[in-house]
Structures are given as C-alpha cells and as structure tokens.
Amino acid sequence: MKKANDYFIKGYSCSEAIIKAAIDKGLVHEDMLPLATAFSGGIGSGCLCGAVAGMEMVIGSMYGRDDKERDGRKARELGALSIKKFKEKNKVTCCKLLTIGFVCPSPERKQHCSKIVNDCVEIMEELLDLKKC
C-alpha cells in the first residue's frame, strides 16, 4: 500500500491514490477507481478528507454487506476503528480543517496531504493486516 503516496505525488487525488494502491494489491476491484474521484478534495466541498474516504471505501469493499455471506458488521466495526485511529493522529476528518493554512494547490499542501495519505495507509495496514499481503 505504500504506493499510495507515489500515486498521490504523481497526480492522483488522495482518494484515488488510496484506491489505486488497493487495486494494485488486489484488495478492491478496478471499477472503484472512478468512484474514488468524486471523493477528492473533501468530496469537492472540503468536508470528509478524500484519503479517509478512500480508506473507508477499501474497508467497505473488503468487508461490507454482500447479501451472500457478509452482513456488513465487520465493515462498520473496522470503519469506526479506522476513524478513531485517524483522529488520534490528526484530530479531525474534515479536509478544510486538516488543510487550514495551506494554499491549494501548492507544494506545501501536497506535502501535508501526502502525510495524511500515509496515515491512512498505515491504519489500513494495521487494521486489515495488509503487511502480510
């Protein structure tokens, strides 16, 4: 999943970078990449951080309700835990608050958001035990 930061630096948005790296790992289907685009920049409004949204999409794709075997409880549990861990590192999940004081676009904001993408990757690796993948 460490490739997420590479994708982000190369021009993918924060949400797209998380999903693209998850596709590479075989964790989610490639059809999810276009879905992630709408979550860029705090869903275009500065609300929920796109990297956080990408993290939640991966969790949902892996453990969400599928009307066959999974009822979604594990996705909700891991989703809540991932948000808790993210807030422990960053206090909030709001893109506007996470990036306050940074001009968009700017190299400084890109660097700052790169750290946030990395935080999400680390949380996913821990919760989803991805280091074994």
TORDREN-54544 format. One line per field, with one value per atom (N, C-alpha, C, CB): atom name; x, y, z; residue number from 1; residue in one letter. Coordinates in Angstrom, 1 decimal. Glycine has a CB too. Example, Ala and Ser with C-alpha at 12.3 -4.5 7.8 and 13.67 -1.06 7.14 Angstrom:
BEGIN
vokol: (N,CA,C,CB,N,CA,C,CB) .
xx: (13.2,12.3,13.2,11.3,12.8,13.7,12.9,14.1) .
yy: (-5.7,-4.5,-3.3,-4.5,-2.2,-1.1,0.0,-0.6) .
zz: (7.8,7.8,7.8,9.0,7.1,7.1,7.9,5.7) .
logu: (1,1,1,1,2,2,2,2) .
guse: (A,A,A,A,S,S,S,S) .
***
This chain:
BEGIN
vokol: (N,CA,C,CB,N,CA,C,CB,N,CA,C,CB,N,CA,C,CB,N,CA,C,CB,N,CA,C,CB,N,CA,C,CB,N,CA,C,CB,N,CA,C,CB,N,CA,C,CB,N,CA,C,CB,N,CA,C,CB,N,CA,C,CB,N,CA,C,CB,N,CA,C,CB,N,CA,C,CB,N,CA,C,CB,N,CA,C,CB,N,CA,C,CB,N,CA,C,CB,N,CA,C,CB,N,CA,C,CB,N,CA,C,CB,N,CA,C,CB,N,CA,C,CB,N,CA,C,CB,N,CA,C,CB,N,CA,C,CB,N,CA,C,CB,N,CA,C,CB,N,CA,C,CB,N,CA,C,CB,N,CA,C,CB,N,CA,C,CB,N,CA,C,CB,N,CA,C,CB,N,CA,C,CB,N,CA,C,CB,N,CA,C,CB,N,CA,C,CB,N,CA,C,CB,N,CA,C,CB,N,CA,C,CB,N,CA,C,CB,N,CA,C,CB,N,CA,C,CB,N,CA,C,CB,N,CA,C,CB,N,CA,C,CB,N,CA,C,CB,N,CA,C,CB,N,CA,C,CB,N,CA,C,CB,N,CA,C,CB,N,CA,C,CB,N,CA,C,CB,N,CA,C,CB,N,CA,C,CB,N,CA,C,CB,N,CA,C,CB,N,CA,C,CB,N,CA,C,CB,N,CA,C,CB,N,CA,C,CB,N,CA,C,CB,N,CA,C,CB,N,CA,C,CB,N,CA,C,CB,N,CA,C,CB,N,CA,C,CB,N,CA,C,CB,N,CA,C,CB,N,CA,C,CB,N,CA,C,CB,N,CA,C,CB,N,CA,C,CB,N,CA,C,CB,N,CA,C,CB,N,CA,C,CB,N,CA,C,CB,N,CA,C,CB,N,CA,C,CB,N,CA,C,CB,N,CA,C,CB,N,CA,C,CB,N,CA,C,CB,N,CA,C,CB,N,CA,C,CB,N,CA,C,CB,N,CA,C,CB,N,CA,C,CB,N,CA,C,CB,N,CA,C,CB,N,CA,C,CB,N,CA,C,CB,N,CA,C,CB,N,CA,C,CB,N,CA,C,CB,N,CA,C,CB,N,CA,C,CB,N,CA,C,CB,N,CA,C,CB,N,CA,C,CB,N,CA,C,CB,N,CA,C,CB,N,CA,C,CB,N,CA,C,CB,N,CA,C,CB,N,CA,C,CB,N,CA,C,CB,N,CA,C,CB,N,CA,C,CB,N,CA,C,CB,N,CA,C,CB,N,CA,C,CB,N,CA,C,CB,N,CA,C,CB,N,CA,C,CB,N,CA,C,CB,N,CA,C,CB,N,CA,C,CB,N,CA,C,CB,N,CA,C,CB,N,CA,C,CB,N,CA,C,CB,N,CA,C,CB,N,CA,C,CB,N,CA,C,CB,N,CA,C,CB,N,CA,C,CB,N,CA,C,CB,N,CA,C,CB,N,CA,C,CB) .
xx: (0.8,0.0,0.9,-0.9,2.1,3.0,3.0,4.4,2.5,2.5,1.4,2.2,0.6,-0.5,0.2,-1.4,1.2,1.9,2.5,2.9,3.1,3.6,2.6,4.3,1.4,0.3,-0.2,-0.9,-0.2,-0.7,0.3,-0.8,1.6,2.6,2.6,4.0,2.2,2.2,1.0,2.3,0.0,-1.2,-2.5,-1.0,-2.6,-3.9,-4.3,-3.8,-5.6,-6.1,-5.9,-7.6,-6.1,-5.9,-6.7,-6.1,-8.0,-8.9,-8.6,-10.4,-8.2,-7.8,-6.5,-7.7,-5.6,-4.3,-4.5,-3.4,-5.4,-5.6,-6.3,-6.6,-7.2,-7.9,-7.0,-9.2,-6.2,-5.3,-4.3,-4.5,-3.8,-2.9,-3.6,-2.2,-4.8,-5.6,-5.9,-6.9,-6.1,-6.3,-5.1,-6.7,-3.9,-2.7,-2.4,-1.5,-2.9,-2.8,-3.8,-2.9,-4.8,-5.9,-6.9,-5.3,-7.0,-7.9,-9.3,-7.4,-9.3,-10.6,-10.6,-10.8,-11.8,-11.9,-11.5,-13.4,-11.0,-10.5,-11.6,-9.9,-12.9,-14.0,-14.2,-15.3,-13.5,-13.6,-12.9,-13.2,-11.9,-11.1,-11.9,-10.0,-12.8,-13.6,-14.5,-14.5,-15.0,-15.8,-15.1,-16.3,-13.8,-13.0,-12.8,-11.6,-12.9,-12.7,-13.6,-12.9,-14.8,-15.8,-15.5,-17.2,-14.6,-14.3,-13.1,-14.1,-12.5,-11.3,-11.6,-10.8,-10.6,-10.7,-11.9,-10.9,-12.1,-13.1,-14.5,-13.0,-14.6,-15.9,-16.2,-17.1,-15.1,-15.3,-15.7,-16.2,-16.0,-16.6,-15.7,-17.9,-14.7,-13.8,-14.3,-13.7,-15.3,-15.8,-14.9,-17.3,-15.4,-14.6,-13.4,-15.5,-12.2,-10.9,-11.0,-9.8,-10.5,-10.6,-9.8,-10.1,-8.7,-7.9,-8.6,-6.5,-9.3,-10.2,-11.3,-10.7,-11.9,-13.0,-12.5,-13.6,-11.3,-10.7,-10.4,-9.4,-9.9,-9.7,-11.0,-9.1,-12.1,-13.4,-13.9,-14.4,-13.7,-14.2,-13.5,-13.9,-12.2,-11.4,-12.0,-9.9,-12.2,-12.8,-14.2,-12.9,-15.0,-16.3,-16.3,-17.1,-15.4,-15.3,-14.9,-14.3,-14.0,-13.5,-14.4,-12.1,-15.2,-16.0,-17.4,-15.3,-17.9,-19.2,-20.2,-19.3,-21.5,-22.6,-22.5,-24.0,-22.7,-22.7,-24.0,-21.5,-24.9,-26.1,-25.9,-26.9,-24.7,-24.4,-23.9,-23.4,-22.7,-22.1,-21.8,-20.8,-21.7,-21.3,-22.5,-20.1,-22.6,-23.8,-23.3,-24.4,-22.0,-21.5,-21.1,-22.6,-21.3,-20.9,-19.4,-21.3,-18.6,-17.1,-16.7,-16.4,-17.4,-17.0,-17.4,-17.8,-18.5,-18.9,-17.9,-20.3,-17.5,-16.6,-15.2,-16.4,-14.7,-13.4,-13.4,-12.9,-14.5,-14.7,-14.7,-16.0,-15.4,-15.4,-14.0,-16.4,-13.3,-12.0,-11.0,-11.5,-11.1,-10.1,-10.3,-10.3,-11.5,-11.8,-11.2,-13.3,-11.4,-10.8,-9.3,-11.2,-8.7,-7.2,-6.8,-6.7,-7.5,-7.2,-7.3,-8.1,-8.3,-8.5,-7.4,-9.9,-6.9,-5.8,-4.6,-5.5,-4.4,-3.2,-3.5,-2.8,-4.7,-5.0,-6.1,-5.3,-6.7,-7.8,-9.1,-7.4,-9.2,-10.4,-10.3,-10.7,-11.5,-11.5,-11.9,-12.5,-12.2,-12.6,-11.4,-13.3,-11.5,-10.5,-10.1,-10.9,-11.2,-10.9,-10.1,-12.3,-10.4,-9.7,-8.3,-10.4,-8.2,-6.9,-5.9,-7.0,-6.4,-5.5,-5.6,-5.9,-6.1,-6.2,-4.8,-6.9,-4.7,-3.4,-2.6,-2.6,-3.1,-2.3,-3.1,-2.2,-2.3,-2.9,-3.1,-2.0,-4.2,-4.4,-4.5,-5.8,-3.8,-2.7,-1.4,-2.6,-0.6,0.7,1.6,0.7,2.9,3.7,3.6,5.2,3.4,3.3,2.1,3.3,1.0,-0.3,-0.1,-1.5,0.5,0.7,1.6,1.5,2.6,3.4,2.6,4.6,1.8,1.0,0.0,0.2,-0.7,-1.7,-1.0,-2.5,0.2,1.0,1.1,2.4,1.3,1.4,0.1,1.8,-1.0,-2.3,-2.6,-3.4,-2.3,-2.4,-1.6,-1.9,-0.4,0.4,-0.2,1.8,-0.8,-1.5,-2.6,-2.1,-3.4,-4.5,-3.9,-5.3,-2.8,-2.2,-1.8,-1.0,-1.1,-0.6,-1.8,0.1,-2.9,-4.1,-4.6,-5.2,-4.8,-5.3,-4.4,-5.4,-3.1,-2.1,-2.2,-0.7,-2.5,-2.6,-3.9,-2.5,-5.0,-6.3,-6.7,-7.4,-6.2,-6.5,-5.4,-6.8,-4.4,-3.2,-2.7,-3.6,-2.5,-2.0,-0.5,-2.4,0.2,1.7,2.0,2.4,1.1,1.3,1.0,0.4,0.3,-0.1,1.1,-1.2) .
yy: (-1.2,0.0,1.3,0.0,1.1,2.3,3.0,1.9,2.4,3.0,4.1,2.0,4.2,5.2,6.6,5.1,6.8,8.1,8.4,8.1,7.4,7.6,8.0,6.3,7.4,7.8,9.2,6.8,9.5,10.9,11.9,11.0,11.7,12.6,12.8,12.2,11.7,11.7,12.3,10.2,12.7,13.4,12.8,13.5,11.6,11.1,11.9,9.5,12.0,12.7,11.8,13.1,12.3,11.5,10.3,12.3,10.4,9.3,8.3,9.7,8.8,7.9,7.2,8.8,7.8,7.2,6.0,8.2,6.1,5.0,3.9,5.5,4.2,3.1,2.5,3.7,3.3,2.7,1.8,3.9,2.1,1.2,-0.1,1.9,0.1,-1.1,-2.0,-0.7,-1.4,-2.2,-3.0,-1.3,-2.3,-3.0,-4.2,-2.0,-4.1,-5.2,-6.2,-4.6,-6.0,-7.0,-6.9,-8.3,-5.8,-5.7,-5.3,-4.8,-4.5,-4.0,-4.1,-2.5,-4.0,-4.1,-2.8,-4.5,-2.9,-1.8,-0.8,-2.2,-1.2,-0.3,0.7,-1.1,0.5,1.5,2.8,0.9,2.8,4.0,5.2,3.7,5.0,6.2,6.6,5.9,5.7,6.1,7.0,4.8,6.7,7.5,8.9,6.8,9.2,10.6,11.6,10.6,11.2,12.2,12.5,11.6,11.7,12.0,12.9,10.7,13.3,14.1,15.5,14.3,16.0,17.3,17.5,18.3,16.5,16.5,16.5,17.8,15.6,15.4,16.7,15.0,17.4,18.6,19.8,18.4,19.6,20.7,21.0,20.4,20.1,20.3,19.6,21.8,18.8,18.0,16.8,17.5,15.6,14.4,14.4,13.2,14.2,14.1,12.9,13.8,13.2,12.1,10.9,12.7,11.0,9.9,9.0,10.3,9.7,8.9,8.2,9.9,8.9,8.3,7.1,9.3,7.2,6.1,4.9,6.5,5.2,4.2,3.4,4.8,4.2,3.6,2.8,4.7,3.3,2.5,1.2,3.3,1.1,-0.2,-1.1,0.1,-0.6,-1.4,-1.9,-0.6,-1.0,-1.4,-2.5,-0.2,-2.3,-3.2,-4.6,-2.7,-4.6,-5.9,-6.6,-5.7,-5.8,-6.4,-6.0,-6.1,-5.2,-4.7,-5.7,-3.5,-5.4,-6.3,-6.7,-5.6,-8.0,-8.5,-9.3,-9.3,-9.4,-10.1,-11.6,-9.6,-12.1,-13.5,-14.0,-13.8,-13.7,-14.2,-13.1,-14.8,-11.8,-10.8,-9.9,-9.9,-9.5,-8.7,-7.2,-9.2,-7.0,-5.6,-5.2,-4.7,-6.1,-5.7,-5.4,-6.8,-6.3,-6.1,-4.8,-7.3,-4.4,-3.2,-2.0,-3.0,-2.0,-0.9,-0.9,-1.1,-2.0,-2.1,-1.5,-3.5,-2.0,-1.5,-0.1,-2.4,0.3,1.7,2.6,1.9,2.3,3.1,3.2,2.6,2.0,1.9,2.7,0.5,2.7,3.4,4.9,3.0,5.4,6.8,7.2,7.1,6.4,6.6,6.8,5.5,5.8,5.9,7.1,4.6,7.5,8.6,9.9,8.8,10.0,11.2,11.2,11.1,10.1,10.1,10.7,8.6,10.6,11.1,12.6,10.3,12.9,14.1,15.0,13.8,14.5,15.2,15.2,16.6,15.5,15.7,14.9,17.2,14.7,14.1,15.1,12.9,16.3,17.3,17.9,18.5,17.8,18.3,19.8,18.1,20.6,22.0,22.2,22.8,21.5,21.7,21.1,21.1,19.9,19.3,20.1,17.9,20.9,21.7,23.2,21.4,23.6,25.0,25.6,25.2,26.8,27.5,27.1,27.2,26.1,25.7,26.2,24.2,26.8,27.3,26.0,28.3,26.0,24.9,25.5,24.1,25.0,24.0,24.6,23.2,23.9,24.4,23.2,25.4,23.3,22.1,21.8,22.5,22.9,22.7,21.9,24.0,22.2,21.4,20.0,22.1,19.8,18.5,17.6,18.5,18.2,17.6,17.2,18.5,18.2,17.9,16.8,19.2,16.8,15.8,14.4,16.2,14.5,13.2,12.5,13.5,13.2,12.7,12.1,13.7,12.7,12.2,10.9,13.3,10.9,9.6,8.5,9.8,8.8,7.8,7.4,8.4,8.3,7.9,6.9,9.2,7.1,6.2,4.8,6.8,4.8,3.6,2.8,3.8,3.5,2.8,2.2,3.8,3.0,2.5,1.3,3.6,1.3,0.1,-1.1,0.5,-0.8,-1.9,-2.6,-1.5,-1.8,-2.3,-3.1,-1.2,-2.4,-3.0,-4.2,-1.9,-4.1,-5.1,-6.2,-4.5,-6.0,-6.9,-7.1,-8.3,-5.9,-5.9,-6.1,-4.6,-6.1,-6.2,-7.7,-5.9,-8.6,-10.0,-10.2,-10.9,-9.2,-9.3,-9.1,-8.3) .
zz: (0.0,0.0,0.0,1.2,0.2,0.2,-1.1,0.6,-2.2,-3.5,-3.5,-4.6,-2.5,-2.5,-2.5,-1.2,-1.8,-1.7,-3.1,-0.7,-3.7,-5.1,-6.1,-5.6,-6.0,-6.9,-6.6,-6.7,-5.3,-4.9,-5.4,-3.4,-5.3,-5.8,-7.3,-5.3,-8.0,-9.4,-10.0,-9.9,-9.2,-9.7,-9.4,-11.1,-8.9,-8.4,-7.2,-8.1,-7.0,-5.8,-4.6,-5.9,-3.4,-2.2,-2.2,-1.0,-2.5,-2.5,-3.6,-2.7,-4.8,-5.9,-5.6,-7.2,-5.0,-4.7,-3.7,-4.0,-2.7,-1.8,-2.6,-0.7,-3.4,-4.2,-5.2,-4.9,-5.9,-6.9,-6.3,-7.6,-5.1,-4.4,-4.0,-3.2,-3.5,-3.1,-4.3,-2.4,-5.5,-6.7,-7.0,-7.9,-6.9,-7.2,-6.3,-7.0,-5.0,-4.1,-4.2,-2.6,-5.1,-5.3,-4.2,-5.4,-3.5,-2.4,-2.9,-1.4,-3.9,-4.5,-6.0,-4.0,-6.5,-8.0,-8.7,-8.4,-9.9,-10.6,-10.9,-11.9,-10.9,-11.2,-10.1,-11.3,-9.0,-7.9,-8.1,-6.6,-9.0,-9.2,-9.6,-10.3,-10.6,-11.0,-9.9,-12.2,-9.0,-7.9,-6.9,-7.2,-6.8,-5.8,-6.2,-5.6,-7.5,-8.0,-7.3,-9.5,-7.1,-6.5,-5.1,-6.6,-4.4,-3.0,-2.9,-2.3,-4.0,-4.0,-3.3,-5.4,-2.7,-2.1,-1.1,-3.2,-0.3,0.7,0.0,1.5,-0.9,-1.7,-2.5,-0.8,-2.9,-3.6,-2.8,-4.7,-1.5,-0.7,0.5,-0.3,0.7,1.8,3.1,2.2,2.9,4.1,4.4,3.8,4.3,4.6,3.8,4.5,4.4,3.7,2.7,4.8,1.5,0.5,0.8,-0.8,1.5,1.9,2.9,2.5,3.8,4.7,4.0,5.8,3.1,2.3,1.5,1.3,0.9,0.2,1.2,-0.4,2.4,3.4,3.7,4.6,3.9,4.2,3.0,4.6,1.8,0.6,0.6,-0.6,0.9,0.8,1.9,1.1,3.1,4.2,3.8,5.5,3.2,2.8,1.7,2.4,0.8,-0.3,0.2,-1.4,1.1,1.6,2.6,2.3,3.4,4.5,4.5,5.8,3.6,3.6,3.2,2.7,3.4,3.0,1.6,3.3,1.4,0.0,-0.3,-0.3,0.6,0.5,0.3,-0.6,0.5,0.4,1.8,-0.7,2.1,3.3,4.4,3.0,3.9,4.8,5.1,4.2,6.4,6.8,7.0,8.0,6.9,7.0,8.4,6.5,9.4,10.7,10.9,11.7,10.2,10.3,9.6,9.6,8.5,7.9,8.8,6.5,9.4,10.3,11.5,10.9,12.0,13.2,12.7,13.7,11.6,11.2,10.7,10.0,10.1,9.7,10.9,9.0,12.0,13.2,13.8,14.2,13.8,14.4,13.6,14.6,12.3,11.5,11.6,10.0,11.8,12.0,13.4,12.0,14.4,15.7,15.6,16.7,15.0,14.8,14.0,14.2,13.0,12.2,13.1,11.0,13.9,14.7,15.8,15.4,16.3,17.2,16.6,17.7,15.3,14.7,14.2,13.5,13.8,13.1,13.7,11.7,14.8,15.5,14.8,15.8,13.4,12.7,11.4,12.4,10.7,9.4,8.3,9.4,8.7,7.7,6.9,8.5,5.6,4.7,5.0,3.3,5.1,5.4,6.6,5.5,7.7,8.9,8.9,10.1,8.2,8.0,7.2,7.4,6.3,5.4,5.7,4.0,6.8,7.1,7.1,8.5,6.5,6.4,5.1,7.6,4.4,3.2,1.9,3.1,1.0,-0.3,-1.2,-0.9,-1.9,-2.8,-4.2,-2.5,-5.1,-5.0,-4.6,-6.3,-3.8,-3.5,-3.1,-2.3,-3.3,-2.9,-1.4,-3.3,-0.6,0.8,1.2,1.5,0.5,0.8,0.3,0.1,-0.9,-1.4,-0.4,-2.8,0.2,1.2,2.4,1.5,2.9,4.0,3.8,4.4,2.7,2.3,2.1,1.1,1.6,1.5,2.8,0.9,3.9,5.2,5.6,6.2,5.3,5.6,4.8,5.3,3.5,2.8,3.4,1.3,3.9,4.5,5.8,4.8,6.6,7.8,7.5,8.5,6.5,6.1,5.7,5.0,5.0,4.6,5.8,3.6,6.8,8.0,8.8,8.8,8.9,9.6,8.9,9.7,7.6,6.9,7.0,5.4,6.9,7.1,8.4,6.9,9.5,10.8,11.0,11.8,10.6,10.8,9.9,10.7,8.7,7.7,7.6,6.4,8.4,8.3,6.9,8.9,6.3,4.9,4.7,4.2,5.8,5.6,5.2,7.0,5.5,5.1,3.6,5.9,3.0,1.5,0.7,1.2) .
logu: (1,1,1,1,2,2,2,2,3,3,3,3,4,4,4,4,5,5,5,5,6,6,6,6,7,7,7,7,8,8,8,8,9,9,9,9,10,10,10,10,11,11,11,11,12,12,12,12,13,13,13,13,14,14,14,14,15,15,15,15,16,16,16,16,17,17,17,17,18,18,18,18,19,19,19,19,20,20,20,20,21,21,21,21,22,22,22,22,23,23,23,23,24,24,24,24,25,25,25,25,26,26,26,26,27,27,27,27,28,28,28,28,29,29,29,29,30,30,30,30,31,31,31,31,32,32,32,32,33,33,33,33,34,34,34,34,35,35,35,35,36,36,36,36,37,37,37,37,38,38,38,38,39,39,39,39,40,40,40,40,41,41,41,41,42,42,42,42,43,43,43,43,44,44,44,44,45,45,45,45,46,46,46,46,47,47,47,47,48,48,48,48,49,49,49,49,50,50,50,50,51,51,51,51,52,52,52,52,53,53,53,53,54,54,54,54,55,55,55,55,56,56,56,56,57,57,57,57,58,58,58,58,59,59,59,59,60,60,60,60,61,61,61,61,62,62,62,62,63,63,63,63,64,64,64,64,65,65,65,65,66,66,66,66,67,67,67,67,68,68,68,68,69,69,69,69,70,70,70,70,71,71,71,71,72,72,72,72,73,73,73,73,74,74,74,74,75,75,75,75,76,76,76,76,77,77,77,77,78,78,78,78,79,79,79,79,80,80,80,80,81,81,81,81,82,82,82,82,83,83,83,83,84,84,84,84,85,85,85,85,86,86,86,86,87,87,87,87,88,88,88,88,89,89,89,89,90,90,90,90,91,91,91,91,92,92,92,92,93,93,93,93,94,94,94,94,95,95,95,95,96,96,96,96,97,97,97,97,98,98,98,98,99,99,99,99,100,100,100,100,101,101,101,101,102,102,102,102,103,103,103,103,104,104,104,104,105,105,105,105,106,106,106,106,107,107,107,107,108,108,108,108,109,109,109,109,110,110,110,110,111,111,111,111,112,112,112,112,113,113,113,113,114,114,114,114,115,115,115,115,116,116,116,116,117,117,117,117,118,118,118,118,119,119,119,119,120,120,120,120,121,121,121,121,122,122,122,122,123,123,123,123,124,124,124,124,125,125,125,125,126,126,126,126,127,127,127,127,128,128,128,128,129,129,129,129,130,130,130,130,131,131,131,131,132,132,132,132,133,133,133,133) .
guse: (M,M,M,M,K,K,K,K,K,K,K,K,A,A,A,A,N,N,N,N,D,D,D,D,Y,Y,Y,Y,F,F,F,F,I,I,I,I,K,K,K,K,G,G,G,G,Y,Y,Y,Y,S,S,S,S,C,C,C,C,S,S,S,S,E,E,E,E,A,A,A,A,I,I,I,I,I,I,I,I,K,K,K,K,A,A,A,A,A,A,A,A,I,I,I,I,D,D,D,D,K,K,K,K,G,G,G,G,L,L,L,L,V,V,V,V,H,H,H,H,E,E,E,E,D,D,D,D,M,M,M,M,L,L,L,L,P,P,P,P,L,L,L,L,A,A,A,A,T,T,T,T,A,A,A,A,F,F,F,F,S,S,S,S,G,G,G,G,G,G,G,G,I,I,I,I,G,G,G,G,S,S,S,S,G,G,G,G,C,C,C,C,L,L,L,L,C,C,C,C,G,G,G,G,A,A,A,A,V,V,V,V,A,A,A,A,G,G,G,G,M,M,M,M,E,E,E,E,M,M,M,M,V,V,V,V,I,I,I,I,G,G,G,G,S,S,S,S,M,M,M,M,Y,Y,Y,Y,G,G,G,G,R,R,R,R,D,D,D,D,D,D,D,D,K,K,K,K,E,E,E,E,R,R,R,R,D,D,D,D,G,G,G,G,R,R,R,R,K,K,K,K,A,A,A,A,R,R,R,R,E,E,E,E,L,L,L,L,G,G,G,G,A,A,A,A,L,L,L,L,S,S,S,S,I,I,I,I,K,K,K,K,K,K,K,K,F,F,F,F,K,K,K,K,E,E,E,E,K,K,K,K,N,N,N,N,K,K,K,K,V,V,V,V,T,T,T,T,C,C,C,C,C,C,C,C,K,K,K,K,L,L,L,L,L,L,L,L,T,T,T,T,I,I,I,I,G,G,G,G,F,F,F,F,V,V,V,V,C,C,C,C,P,P,P,P,S,S,S,S,P,P,P,P,E,E,E,E,R,R,R,R,K,K,K,K,Q,Q,Q,Q,H,H,H,H,C,C,C,C,S,S,S,S,K,K,K,K,I,I,I,I,V,V,V,V,N,N,N,N,D,D,D,D,C,C,C,C,V,V,V,V,E,E,E,E,I,I,I,I,M,M,M,M,E,E,E,E,E,E,E,E,L,L,L,L,L,L,L,L,D,D,D,D,L,L,L,L,K,K,K,K,K,K,K,K,C,C,C,C) .
***
